[in-house]
Amino acid sequence: MMDELKDLGAKFGRDQTFCFDNISVHQIIFDESNDLTLYCTVPYYGEIYFANFGLSFDQLNTLLRTNKSAGPSIASALAEKLNGEIEIPSIIEVDKLYGMPLEINNCVLYTSLYDVETEDDDEEDPEEVDGLAPDGEEGYEAYAFIVDDIKMKPTSKR
């Protein structure tokens, strides 16, 4: 199912800001940097898209603390990965660990859309013609919504 979803980041121009108040985290990916990537699905105008979110360990900790039921199991899996010998990049499959995606819907993520290509990637590939790879396939561009801030949603008092 995840392979059939469209990349939400590909719908928009760069240097734009977005707010998300409902994401489903399927994977937590970390590499040699000090940041993490969340592979998520998000609703957008009645359709479900996949989206990558780049964030710090502190920001992930904030998200896990807001989700009392799943937070401890994911936090312990993350600590276990970091304390053991890990392959880089390493992935925590939230769906398998928790039995379903981690639903984040009690806070708002303020993000900036970022094109993951590096400056070196901006140079044209001599084998590409008009954005197409030699086999005629369109090249894949990767996007991430970089988390700038996280704010809790106000709770209603009854």
DSSP file (Angstrom, degrees, kcal/mol; ACC not computed):
  #  RESIDUE AA STRUCTURE BP1 BP2  ACC     N-H-->O    O-->H-N    N-H-->O    O-->H-N    TCO  KAPPA ALPHA  PHI   PSI    X-CA   Y-CA   Z-CA
    1    1 A M    >>        0   0    0      0, 0.0     3,-1.1     0, 0.0     4,-0.6   0.000 360.0 360.0 360.0 -42.3    0.0    0.0    0.0
    2    2 A M  G >4  +     0   0    0      1,-0.3     3,-0.9     2,-0.2    48,-0.1   0.833 360.0  58.9 -62.5 -32.3    2.8    2.5    0.9
    3    3 A D  G 34 S+     0   0    0      1,-0.2    -1,-0.3     3,-0.0     0, 0.0   0.766 101.4  55.8 -68.1 -23.5    4.3    2.1   -2.5
    4    4 A E  G <4 S+     0   0    0     -3,-1.1    -1,-0.2     2,-0.1    -2,-0.2   0.626  87.8  99.2 -83.5 -13.8    1.1    3.3   -4.2
    5    5 A L  S << S-     0   0    0     -3,-0.9     2,-0.2    -4,-0.6    44,-0.2  -0.421  71.9-123.9 -78.1 149.3    1.0    6.6   -2.2
    6    6 A K        -     0   0    0     42,-0.5    44,-2.4    -2,-0.1     2,-0.6  -0.600  27.0-106.6 -88.8 152.8    2.1    9.8   -3.7
    7    7 A D  B >   -a   50   0A   0     -2,-0.2     3,-0.8    42,-0.2     4,-0.4  -0.702  22.3-154.8 -80.0 116.7    4.8   12.0   -2.1
    8    8 A L  G >  S+     0   0    0     42,-2.6     3,-1.6    -2,-0.6     4,-0.3   0.868  91.7  60.8 -61.4 -37.2    3.0   15.1   -0.6
    9    9 A G  G >  S+     0   0    0     41,-0.4     3,-1.2     1,-0.3    -1,-0.2   0.796  93.9  63.8 -61.3 -29.1    6.2   17.1   -0.9
   10   10 A A  G <  S+     0   0    0     -3,-0.8    -1,-0.3     1,-0.2    -2,-0.2   0.650  91.9  66.4 -71.2 -13.7    6.3   16.7   -4.6
   11   11 A K  G <  S+     0   0    0     -3,-1.6     2,-0.3    -4,-0.4    -1,-0.2   0.668  99.6  55.7 -78.6 -16.8    3.0   18.6   -4.9
   12   12 A F  S <  S-     0   0    0     -3,-1.2     2,-0.1    -4,-0.3     4,-0.0  -0.748  81.6-107.7-123.0 160.8    4.5   21.9   -3.7
   13   13 A G        -     0   0    0     -2,-0.3     3,-0.3     1,-0.1   100,-0.1  -0.423  47.1 -98.9 -76.7 160.1    7.2   24.4   -4.5
   14   14 A R  S    S+     0   0    0      1,-0.2    -1,-0.1    -2,-0.1   100,-0.1  -0.143  98.0  43.3 -74.0 173.8   10.2   24.7   -2.2
   15   15 A D  S    S+     0   0    0     98,-1.0     2,-0.3     1,-0.2    -1,-0.2   0.825  83.5 128.0  58.8  36.2   10.7   27.2    0.6
   16   16 A Q        -     0   0    0     -3,-0.3    97,-2.6    97,-0.3     2,-0.3  -0.860  52.2-133.3-115.6 156.2    7.1   27.0    1.8
   17   17 A T  E     -B  112   0A   0     -2,-0.3     2,-0.3    95,-0.2    95,-0.2  -0.839  22.6-176.0-109.9 149.9    5.9   26.4    5.3
   18   18 A F  E     -B  111   0A   0     93,-2.2    93,-3.4    -2,-0.3     2,-0.4  -0.975  16.8-143.6-142.3 151.5    3.3   23.9    6.3
   19   19 A C  E     -B  110   0A   0     -2,-0.3     2,-0.4    91,-0.2    91,-0.2  -0.949  14.2-168.6-116.0 139.9    1.4   22.8    9.5
   20   20 A F  E     +B  109   0A   0     89,-2.1    89,-3.2    -2,-0.4     3,-0.1  -0.995  17.9 168.4-128.5 132.2    0.4   19.2   10.2
   21   21 A D  S    S+     0   0    0     -2,-0.4     2,-0.2     1,-0.2    86,-0.2   0.263  73.3  45.6-123.5  10.0   -1.9   18.2   13.0
   22   22 A N        +     0   0    0     21,-0.1     2,-0.3    87,-0.1    -1,-0.2  -0.751  64.4 151.9-155.7 102.0   -2.5   14.6   12.0
   23   23 A I  E     -C  104   0A   0     81,-2.2    81,-3.0    -2,-0.2     2,-0.5  -0.958  31.9-145.7-130.4 152.0    0.3   12.2   11.0
   24   24 A S  E     -CD 103  41A   0     17,-2.4    17,-2.0    -2,-0.3     2,-0.5  -0.971  18.0-146.9-117.0 115.4    0.8    8.5   11.1
   25   25 A V  E     +CD 102  40A   0     77,-3.0    77,-2.2    -2,-0.5    15,-0.2  -0.720  26.4 165.8 -87.9 122.0    4.4    7.4   11.7
   26   26 A H  E     +     0   0A   0     13,-2.8    68,-1.4    -2,-0.5    69,-1.1   0.751  65.8  16.4-102.8 -34.8    5.3    4.1   10.0
   27   27 A Q  E     -ED  93  39A   0     12,-1.6    12,-2.4    66,-0.2     2,-0.5  -0.994  54.5-152.3-142.3 146.5    9.1    4.2   10.3
   28   28 A I  E     -ED  92  38A   0     64,-2.0    64,-2.8    -2,-0.3     2,-0.5  -0.988  24.1-170.2-115.5 121.1   11.8    6.1   12.2
   29   29 A I  E     +ED  91  37A   0      8,-3.3     8,-2.8    -2,-0.5     2,-0.4  -0.932   7.2 178.5-117.5 130.8   15.0    6.2   10.2
   30   30 A F  E     +ED  90  36A   0     60,-2.4    60,-2.7    -2,-0.5     2,-0.2  -0.981   2.7 170.3-133.2 150.7   18.3    7.4   11.6
   31   31 A D        -     0   0    0      4,-0.7    57,-0.0    -2,-0.4    56,-0.0  -0.425  58.1 -56.2-133.2-155.1   21.8    7.7   10.0
   32   32 A E  S    S+     0   0    0     -2,-0.2     2,-0.0     2,-0.1    56,-0.0   0.597 108.0  85.1 -73.3  -9.5   25.2    9.2   10.7
   33   33 A S  S    S-     0   0    0      2,-0.2    -2,-0.2     1,-0.1     0, 0.0  -0.215  91.2-111.5 -81.2 178.5   23.7   12.7   11.2
   34   34 A N  S    S+     0   0    0     -4,-0.1    23,-0.7     2,-0.1     2,-0.2   0.264  91.9  81.1 -93.0  11.2   22.2   14.0   14.5
   35   35 A D  E     - F   0  56A   0     21,-0.2    -4,-0.7    22,-0.1     2,-0.3  -0.720  65.5-141.9-116.5 166.1   18.7   14.1   12.9
   36   36 A L  E     -DF  30  55A   0     19,-3.4    19,-2.1    -2,-0.2     2,-0.4  -0.818   6.5-141.4-120.3 160.5   16.0   11.5   12.3
   37   37 A T  E     -DF  29  54A   0     -8,-2.8    -8,-3.3    -2,-0.3     2,-0.5  -0.995   9.2-154.8-122.6 131.2   13.6   11.0    9.5
   38   38 A L  E     -DF  28  53A   0     15,-2.8    15,-2.2    -2,-0.4     2,-0.7  -0.921   6.7-151.0-102.0 125.4   10.0    9.9   10.1
   39   39 A Y  E     +DF  27  52A   0    -12,-2.4   -13,-2.8    -2,-0.5   -12,-1.6  -0.879  37.1 162.3 -95.1 114.7    8.3    8.1    7.2
   40   40 A C  E     -DF  25  51A   0     11,-2.6    11,-2.3    -2,-0.7     2,-0.4  -0.765  40.8-129.6-130.6 167.1    4.7    8.9    7.6
   41   41 A T  E     -DF  24  50A   0    -17,-2.0   -17,-2.4    -2,-0.2     9,-0.2  -0.955  28.0-174.9-115.3 145.8    1.3    9.1    6.0
   42   42 A V  E     - F   0  49A   0      7,-2.8     7,-2.7    -2,-0.4     2,-0.3  -0.994  24.4-120.8-139.0 143.0   -0.8   12.2    6.1
   43   43 A P  E     + F   0  48A   0      0, 0.0     2,-0.3     0, 0.0     5,-0.2  -0.650  30.4 176.5 -81.1 142.0   -4.3   13.1    5.0
   44   44 A Y  E >   - F   0  47A   0      3,-3.0     3,-1.6    -2,-0.3    -2,-0.0  -0.864  68.0 -28.3-148.4 110.8   -4.6   16.0    2.5
   45   45 A Y  T 3  S-     0   0    0     -2,-0.3     3,-0.1     1,-0.3     0, 0.0   0.901 126.3 -44.1  47.8  51.8   -7.9   17.0    1.0
   46   46 A G  T 3  S+     0   0    0      1,-0.2     2,-0.3     0, 0.0    -1,-0.3   0.401 121.7  95.3  82.0  -2.6   -9.5   13.5    1.4
   47   47 A E  E <   - F   0  44A   0     -3,-1.6    -3,-3.0    -5,-0.0     2,-0.5  -0.851  69.7-126.7-117.3 157.0   -6.5   11.6    0.0
   48   48 A I  E     + F   0  43A   0     -2,-0.3   -42,-0.5    -5,-0.2     2,-0.3  -0.895  30.8 177.6-104.1 131.0   -3.6    9.9    1.9
   49   49 A Y  E     - F   0  42A   0     -7,-2.7    -7,-2.8    -2,-0.5     2,-0.3  -0.857  27.7-119.1-123.6 158.9    0.0   10.8    0.9
   50   50 A F  E     +aF   7  41A   0    -44,-2.4   -42,-2.6    -2,-0.3   -41,-0.4  -0.767  33.4 179.3 -95.0 152.8    3.3    9.8    2.3
   51   51 A A  E     - F   0  40A   0    -11,-2.3   -11,-2.6    -2,-0.3     2,-0.4  -0.989  22.7-137.4-150.9 142.1    5.6   12.4    3.7
   52   52 A N  E     - F   0  39A   0     91,-0.4    93,-3.4    -2,-0.3     2,-0.5  -0.867  17.7-161.4-100.4 134.9    9.1   12.4    5.2
   53   53 A F  E     -gF 145  38A   0    -15,-2.2   -15,-2.8    -2,-0.4     2,-0.5  -0.976   4.3-153.5-118.7 125.1    9.6   14.6    8.3
   54   54 A G  E     +gF 146  37A   0     91,-1.6    93,-3.0    -2,-0.5     2,-0.3  -0.846  31.1 148.8 -96.7 131.1   13.1   15.6    9.4
   55   55 A L  E     - F   0  36A   0    -19,-2.1   -19,-3.4    -2,-0.5     2,-0.1  -0.960  42.0-101.2-154.3 168.4   13.6   16.3   13.1
   56   56 A S  E  >  - F   0  35A   0     -2,-0.3     4,-2.2   -21,-0.2     5,-0.2  -0.410  37.3-107.7 -88.3 167.5   16.0   16.1   16.0
   57   57 A F  H  > S+     0   0    0    -23,-0.7     4,-2.5     1,-0.2     5,-0.1   0.885 121.8  55.0 -61.5 -38.3   16.1   13.5   18.8
   58   58 A D  H  > S+     0   0    0      2,-0.2     4,-2.1     1,-0.2    -1,-0.2   0.904 107.8  48.4 -61.7 -41.3   14.7   16.2   21.2
   59   59 A Q  H  > S+     0   0    0      2,-0.2     4,-2.2     1,-0.2    -1,-0.2   0.899 110.7  50.4 -67.3 -39.3   11.7   16.8   18.8
   60   60 A L  H  X S+     0   0    0     -4,-2.2     4,-2.7     2,-0.2    -2,-0.2   0.916 108.3  53.6 -62.6 -41.5   11.1   13.0   18.6
   61   61 A N  H  X S+     0   0    0     -4,-2.5     4,-2.4     1,-0.2    -2,-0.2   0.906 107.4  51.4 -58.1 -42.7   11.2   12.8   22.4
   62   62 A T  H  X S+     0   0    0     -4,-2.1     4,-1.3     1,-0.2    -1,-0.2   0.929 110.8  48.0 -60.1 -45.8    8.6   15.6   22.5
   63   63 A L  H  X S+     0   0    0     -4,-2.2     4,-0.6     1,-0.2    -2,-0.2   0.902 112.2  49.1 -63.0 -40.8    6.3   13.7   20.1
   64   64 A L  H >< S+     0   0    0     -4,-2.7     3,-0.8     1,-0.2     7,-0.3   0.873 107.8  54.0 -68.2 -36.3    6.8   10.4   22.1
   65   65 A R  H 3< S+     0   0    0     -4,-2.4    -1,-0.2     1,-0.2    -2,-0.2   0.791 103.8  56.9 -67.8 -25.9    5.9   12.2   25.4
   66   66 A T  H 3< S+     0   0    0     -4,-1.3     2,-0.7     1,-0.2    -1,-0.2   0.667 101.2  61.4 -78.1 -14.4    2.7   13.4   23.8
   67   67 A N    <X  -     0   0    0     -3,-0.8     4,-2.3    -4,-0.6    -1,-0.2  -0.829  66.6-177.6-114.9  92.2    1.6    9.9   23.0
   68   68 A K  T  4 S+     0   0    0     -2,-0.7    -1,-0.2     1,-0.2    -2,-0.1   0.819  76.1  49.2 -62.7 -35.4    1.4    8.1   26.4
   69   69 A S  T  4 S+     0   0    0      1,-0.1     4,-0.3     2,-0.1    -1,-0.2   0.918 124.2  23.8 -76.4 -42.8    0.5    4.6   25.0
   70   70 A A  T  > S+     0   0    0      1,-0.1     4,-2.1     2,-0.1     5,-0.3   0.728 102.7  83.3 -95.7 -23.3    3.1    4.2   22.3
   71   71 A G  H  X S+     0   0    0     -4,-2.3     4,-2.9    -7,-0.3     5,-0.2   0.882  89.7  48.0 -50.9 -52.4    5.8    6.5   23.5
   72   72 A P  H  > S+     0   0    0      0, 0.0     4,-2.3     0, 0.0    -1,-0.2   0.895 112.7  47.6 -61.8 -40.8    7.5    4.2   26.0
   73   73 A S  H  > S+     0   0    0     -4,-0.3     4,-1.8    -3,-0.2    -2,-0.2   0.900 116.4  43.5 -68.6 -38.7    7.8    1.1   23.7
   74   74 A I  H  X S+     0   0    0     -4,-2.1     4,-2.4     2,-0.2    -1,-0.2   0.902 113.0  52.4 -71.5 -40.4    9.1    3.2   20.8
   75   75 A A  H  X S+     0   0    0     -4,-2.9     4,-2.4    -5,-0.3    -2,-0.2   0.898 110.7  47.7 -62.2 -40.3   11.5    5.1   23.1
   76   76 A S  H  X S+     0   0    0     -4,-2.3     4,-2.5    -5,-0.2    -1,-0.2   0.883 111.3  50.3 -70.1 -36.5   12.9    1.8   24.4
   77   77 A A  H  X S+     0   0    0     -4,-1.8     4,-2.1     2,-0.2    -2,-0.2   0.892 111.8  48.8 -65.3 -38.7   13.3    0.3   20.9
   78   78 A L  H  X S+     0   0    0     -4,-2.4     4,-2.4     2,-0.2    -2,-0.2   0.922 112.1  47.7 -65.6 -45.2   15.1    3.5   19.9
   79   79 A A  H  X S+     0   0    0     -4,-2.4     4,-2.2     1,-0.2    -2,-0.2   0.899 110.8  52.5 -62.7 -40.9   17.4    3.3   23.0
   80   80 A E  H  X S+     0   0    0     -4,-2.5     4,-1.3     1,-0.2    -1,-0.2   0.911 110.7  47.3 -61.5 -43.4   18.1   -0.4   22.3
   81   81 A K  H  < S+     0   0    0     -4,-2.1    -2,-0.2     1,-0.2    -1,-0.2   0.922 114.4  46.5 -62.9 -44.2   19.1    0.4   18.7
   82   82 A L  H  < S+     0   0    0     -4,-2.4    -2,-0.2     1,-0.2    -1,-0.2   0.813 113.1  48.6 -71.7 -30.0   21.4    3.3   19.7
   83   83 A N  H  < S+     0   0    0     -4,-2.2    -1,-0.2    -5,-0.2    -2,-0.2   0.702 109.5  58.7 -83.6 -20.1   23.0    1.3   22.6
   84   84 A G  S  < S-     0   0    0     -4,-1.3     2,-0.5    -3,-0.2    -3,-0.0  -0.299 107.0 -72.8 -96.6-175.7   23.8   -1.8   20.4
   85   85 A E        -     0   0    0     -2,-0.1     2,-0.4     1,-0.0    -1,-0.1  -0.700  61.0-171.2 -79.1 125.3   25.7   -2.2   17.3
   86   86 A I        -     0   0    0     -2,-0.5     2,-0.3    -4,-0.1     4,-0.1  -0.892  23.8-127.3-122.9 149.2   23.7   -0.7   14.5
   87   87 A E        -     0   0    0     -2,-0.4     0, 0.0     2,-0.1     0, 0.0  -0.694  42.7-100.8 -85.6 145.8   23.8   -0.5   10.8
   88   88 A I  S    S+     0   0    0     -2,-0.3   -57,-0.2     1,-0.1     2,-0.1  -0.964 109.2  34.1-112.5 126.1   23.7    2.9    9.3
   89   89 A P  S    S-     0   0    0      0, 0.0     2,-0.4     0, 0.0   -58,-0.2   0.611  88.5-175.0 -74.9 160.0   21.1    3.8    8.2
   90   90 A S  E     -E   30   0A   0    -60,-2.7   -60,-2.4    -2,-0.1     2,-0.4  -0.942   9.0-153.6-125.1 146.6   18.9    2.0   10.7
   91   91 A I  E     -E   29   0A   0     -2,-0.4     2,-0.6   -62,-0.2   -62,-0.2  -0.963   9.6-155.8-126.2 133.9   15.1    1.7   10.7
   92   92 A I  E     -E   28   0A   0    -64,-2.8   -64,-2.0    -2,-0.4     2,-1.2  -0.950  19.4-145.3-103.1 116.4   12.6    1.2   13.5
   93   93 A E  E  >  -E   27   0A   0     -2,-0.6     4,-2.4   -66,-0.2     3,-0.2  -0.701  16.1-174.1 -83.3  96.6    9.5   -0.3   12.0
   94   94 A V  H  > S+     0   0    0    -68,-1.4     4,-3.0    -2,-1.2     6,-0.6   0.879  80.6  58.7 -62.1 -39.6    6.8    1.3   14.1
   95   95 A D  H  > S+     0   0    0    -69,-1.1     4,-1.4     1,-0.2    -1,-0.2   0.910 112.5  39.4 -56.5 -44.0    4.0   -0.8   12.5
   96   96 A K  H  4 S+     0   0    0    -70,-0.2    -2,-0.2    -3,-0.2    -1,-0.2   0.890 119.0  46.7 -74.2 -40.0    5.7   -4.0   13.6
   97   97 A L  H  < S+     0   0    0     -4,-2.4    -2,-0.2     1,-0.2    -3,-0.2   0.916 128.0  24.0 -67.9 -45.0    6.8   -2.8   17.0
   98   98 A Y  H  < S-     0   0    0     -4,-3.0    -3,-0.2     2,-0.3    -2,-0.2   0.567 103.3-117.4-101.9 -13.9    3.5   -1.2   18.0
   99   99 A G  S  < S+     0   0    0     -4,-1.4    -4,-0.2    -5,-0.5    -3,-0.1   0.366  91.7  28.8  89.4  -5.2    1.1   -3.2   15.8
  100  100 A M  S    S-     0   0    0     -6,-0.6    -2,-0.3   -75,-0.1    -1,-0.1  -0.956 102.3 -68.8-168.9 167.6    0.0   -0.1   13.9
  101  101 A P        -     0   0    0      0, 0.0     2,-0.7     0, 0.0   -75,-0.2  -0.321  53.4-105.7 -65.5 154.5    1.4    3.3   13.0
  102  102 A L  E     -C   25   0A   0    -77,-2.2   -77,-3.0   -32,-0.0     2,-0.6  -0.744  35.0-143.5 -81.5 116.5    2.0    5.8   15.7
  103  103 A E  E     -C   24   0A   0     -2,-0.7     2,-0.7   -79,-0.2   -79,-0.2  -0.727  15.0-170.0 -86.6 121.7   -0.8    8.4   15.4
  104  104 A I  E     +C   23   0A   0    -81,-3.0   -81,-2.2    -2,-0.6   -37,-0.0  -0.926  35.7 129.2-111.0 105.3    0.3   12.0   16.2
  105  105 A N        +     0   0    0     -2,-0.7    -1,-0.1   -83,-0.2   -81,-0.0   0.241  50.6  76.4-142.3  13.2   -2.8   14.1   16.5
  106  106 A N  S    S+     0   0    0     -3,-0.1    47,-2.2    46,-0.0     2,-0.3   0.241  96.9  41.5-111.8  13.1   -2.6   16.0   19.7
  107  107 A C  E    S- H   0 152A   0     45,-0.3     2,-0.5   -86,-0.2    45,-0.3  -0.943  76.6-118.6-147.9 169.4    0.0   18.6   18.6
  108  108 A V  E     - H   0 151A   0     43,-3.3    43,-2.3    -2,-0.3     2,-0.6  -0.957  17.8-150.4-116.1 129.2    0.8   20.7   15.6
  109  109 A L  E     -BH  20 150A   0    -89,-3.2   -89,-2.1    -2,-0.5     2,-0.6  -0.883   6.8-155.9 -98.8 121.7    4.1   20.3   13.6
  110  110 A Y  E     +BH  19 149A   0     39,-2.9    38,-3.1    -2,-0.6    39,-1.6  -0.879  28.2 173.5 -96.7 122.1    5.2   23.6   12.0
  111  111 A T  E     -BH  18 147A   0    -93,-3.4   -93,-2.2    -2,-0.6     2,-0.4  -0.820  33.6-141.8-132.1 163.5    7.5   22.6    9.1
  112  112 A S  E     -BH  17 146A   0     34,-1.9    34,-3.0    -2,-0.3     2,-0.3  -0.992  31.3-121.0-121.9 135.1    9.4   23.9    6.1
  113  113 A L  E     - H   0 145A   0    -97,-2.6   -98,-1.0    -2,-0.4     2,-0.4  -0.611  34.0-171.7 -78.5 132.6    9.5   21.9    2.9
  114  114 A Y  E     - H   0 144A   0     30,-2.8    30,-2.6    -2,-0.3     2,-0.6  -0.984  25.1-132.0-131.1 134.2   13.0   21.0    1.9
  115  115 A D  E     - H   0 143A   0     -2,-0.4    28,-0.2    28,-0.2    30,-0.0  -0.778  18.8-148.8 -83.1 120.1   14.4   19.3   -1.3
  116  116 A V        +     0   0    0     26,-2.5    27,-0.1    -2,-0.6    -1,-0.1   0.653  62.2 111.2 -70.8 -16.0   16.7   16.6    0.0
  117  117 A E        -     0   0    0     25,-0.5     2,-0.1     1,-0.1    -2,-0.1  -0.293  66.0-131.4 -58.2 141.9   19.0   16.8   -3.0
  118  118 A T    >>  -     0   0    0      1,-0.1     4,-0.7     0, 0.0     3,-0.7  -0.426  26.6-101.4 -87.1 169.6   22.4   18.2   -2.1
  119  119 A E  G >4 S+     0   0    0      1,-0.3     3,-0.9     2,-0.2     4,-0.4   0.856 124.4  57.8 -60.1 -34.0   24.2   21.0   -4.0
  120  120 A D  G >4 S+     0   0    0      1,-0.3     3,-1.0     2,-0.2    -1,-0.3   0.837 100.8  57.3 -64.6 -30.8   26.3   18.4   -5.7
  121  121 A D  G <4 S+     0   0    0     -3,-0.7    -1,-0.3     1,-0.2    -2,-0.2   0.683  89.8  74.5 -72.9 -16.8   23.1   16.7   -7.0
  122  122 A D  G << S+     0   0    0     -3,-0.9    -1,-0.2    -4,-0.7    -2,-0.2   0.748  73.6  96.5 -69.7 -21.6   22.1   19.9   -8.7
  123  123 A E  S <  S-     0   0    0     -3,-1.0     2,-0.1    -4,-0.4    -3,-0.0  -0.474  91.2-103.6 -67.6 139.2   24.7   19.4  -11.4
  124  124 A E        -     0   0    0     -2,-0.2    -1,-0.1     1,-0.1    -2,-0.1  -0.407  28.2-122.0 -68.7 135.2   23.0   17.8  -14.4
  125  125 A D    >   -     0   0    0      1,-0.2     3,-1.7    -2,-0.1     6,-0.1  -0.647  15.9-139.9 -74.1 124.7   23.7   14.1  -14.8
  126  126 A P  T 3  S+     0   0    0      0, 0.0    -1,-0.2     0, 0.0    -2,-0.1   0.764 102.0  53.6 -61.7 -22.6   25.3   13.7  -18.2
  127  127 A E  T 3  S+     0   0    0      2,-0.0     2,-0.4    -3,-0.0    -2,-0.0   0.621  93.1  88.6 -86.2 -11.7   23.2   10.5  -18.8
  128  128 A E    <   -     0   0    0     -3,-1.7     2,-0.5     5,-0.1     5,-0.2  -0.687  57.4-167.6 -88.1 138.3   19.9   12.3  -18.1
  129  129 A V  B >  S-I  132   0B   0      3,-1.8     3,-1.7    -2,-0.4     7,-0.0  -0.988  73.0 -16.5-125.7 121.8   18.1   14.0  -20.8
  130  130 A D  T 3  S-     0   0    0     -2,-0.5    -1,-0.1     1,-0.3     3,-0.1   0.859 127.7 -53.2  53.5  40.6   15.2   16.4  -20.0
  131  131 A G  T 3  S+     0   0    0      1,-0.2     8,-1.8    -6,-0.1     2,-0.4   0.516 112.2 120.3  78.4   4.3   14.9   15.0  -16.4
  132  132 A L  B <   -IJ 129 138B   0     -3,-1.7    -3,-1.8     6,-0.2    -1,-0.2  -0.840  61.7-127.3-105.4 140.6   14.6   11.4  -17.6
  133  133 A A    >   -     0   0    0      4,-3.3     3,-2.6    -2,-0.4    -5,-0.1  -0.310  40.1 -94.2 -72.7 166.5   17.0    8.6  -16.7
  134  134 A P  T 3  S+     0   0    0      0, 0.0    -1,-0.1     0, 0.0    -6,-0.0   0.796 126.7  57.5 -55.8 -29.4   18.6    6.6  -19.6
  135  135 A D  T 3  S-     0   0    0      2,-0.1     3,-0.1     1,-0.1    -2,-0.0   0.406 121.5-107.1 -83.4   5.8   15.9    4.0  -19.3
  136  136 A G  S <  S+     0   0    0     -3,-2.6     2,-0.2     1,-0.3    -1,-0.1   0.371  77.0 135.1  89.2  -6.1   13.2    6.6  -19.8
  137  137 A E        -     0   0    0     -5,-0.1    -4,-3.3     1,-0.1    -1,-0.3  -0.526  62.3-111.9 -77.8 143.7   12.1    6.6  -16.2
  138  138 A E  B     -J  132   0B   0     -6,-0.2    -6,-0.2    -2,-0.2    -1,-0.1  -0.565  38.1-109.7 -72.3 136.2   11.5   10.0  -14.6
  139  139 A G        -     0   0    0     -8,-1.8     2,-0.4    -2,-0.3    -1,-0.1  -0.392  30.8-119.3 -67.7 142.8   14.1   10.6  -11.8
  140  140 A Y        -     0   0    0     -2,-0.1     2,-0.4    -3,-0.0    -1,-0.1  -0.698  23.0-158.2 -86.2 130.8   12.8   10.5   -8.3
  141  141 A E        -     0   0    0     -2,-0.4     2,-0.4   -24,-0.0  -131,-0.1  -0.907  10.0-143.0-106.9 138.0   13.2   13.6   -6.2
  142  142 A A        -     0   0    0     -2,-0.4   -26,-2.5  -133,-0.1   -25,-0.5  -0.841  17.8-175.2-106.1 137.0   13.1   13.3   -2.5
  143  143 A Y  E     - H   0 115A   0     -2,-0.4   -91,-0.4   -28,-0.2     2,-0.4  -0.931   5.2-169.6-127.9 150.9   11.5   15.9   -0.2
  144  144 A A  E     - H   0 114A   0    -30,-2.6   -30,-2.8    -2,-0.3     2,-0.8  -0.999  22.7-134.3-139.2 142.3   11.3   16.3    3.6
  145  145 A F  E     -gH  53 113A   0    -93,-3.4   -91,-1.6    -2,-0.4     2,-0.5  -0.871  28.0-145.2 -91.8 111.0    9.2   18.5    5.8
  146  146 A I  E     -gH  54 112A   0    -34,-3.0   -34,-1.9    -2,-0.8     2,-0.6  -0.674  15.0-125.9 -81.7 124.8   11.8   19.8    8.3
  147  147 A V  E     + H   0 111A   0    -93,-3.0   -36,-0.3    -2,-0.5   -91,-0.2  -0.602  33.9 172.0 -76.5 115.7   10.1   20.2   11.7
  148  148 A D  E     -     0   0A   0    -38,-3.1     2,-0.3    -2,-0.6   -37,-0.2   0.806  65.3  -4.9 -89.7 -36.1   10.7   23.8   12.9
  149  149 A D  E     - H   0 110A   0    -39,-1.6   -39,-2.9     2,-0.0     2,-0.4  -0.991  54.1-147.5-158.2 154.3    8.5   23.8   15.9
  150  150 A I  E     - H   0 109A   0     -2,-0.3     2,-0.4   -41,-0.2   -41,-0.2  -0.996  17.5-176.7-129.5 125.5    6.0   21.6   17.8
  151  151 A K  E     - H   0 108A   0    -43,-2.3   -43,-3.3    -2,-0.4     2,-0.1  -0.976  26.0-121.6-123.5 135.9    3.1   23.1   19.7
  152  152 A M  E     - H   0 107A   0     -2,-0.4   -45,-0.3   -45,-0.3     3,-0.0  -0.473  29.5-116.6 -70.8 143.4    0.5   21.1   21.8
  153  153 A K        -     0   0    0    -47,-2.2     2,-0.1    -2,-0.1    -1,-0.1  -0.566  38.3-100.4 -74.6 144.8   -3.1   21.5   20.8
  154  154 A P        -     0   0    0      0, 0.0     2,-0.4     0, 0.0    -1,-0.1  -0.433  35.5-130.8 -65.7 140.1   -5.2   23.1   23.4
  155  155 A T        -     0   0    0     -2,-0.1     2,-0.4    -3,-0.0   -49,-0.0  -0.746  17.7-124.6 -91.7 139.3   -7.2   20.6   25.4
  156  156 A S        -     0   0    0     -2,-0.4     2,-0.5     2,-0.0    -1,-0.0  -0.667  18.4-144.6 -84.6 136.8  -10.9   21.3   25.9
  157  157 A K              0   0    0     -2,-0.4    -1,-0.0     1,-0.1     0, 0.0  -0.874 360.0 360.0-102.3 129.8  -12.2   21.4   29.4
  158  158 A R              0   0    0     -2,-0.5    -1,-0.1     0, 0.0    -2,-0.0   0.361 360.0 360.0-118.5 360.0  -15.6   20.0   30.0
